[in-house]
Amino acid sequence: MPRAKNIWVIPMPDGKYAIKREGTPKPLFIVATEKEALDKAKEIAKQDGVARIVQGKDRKIASRDKF
């Protein structure tokens, strides 16, 4: 079975946040706040045993947490 891919939190131009699985074009979820995005991404990453990667507004990696 292929290994699950990391979960990314990406800020969107409209101020919302996308939660995406690495390598996929469509978001799993779009949420209104950064806190919601971080919490949901952490939940998914913990369940899958992968990293949560947070992209800053400058498009650089702001943080990375392994669960």
Secondary structure, DSSP 4 states (H G I P E B T S, - for coil): -PPPPPEEEEE-TTS-EEEEETT-SS-SEEESSHHHHHHHHHHHHHHHT-EEEEE-TTSSEEEEEE-
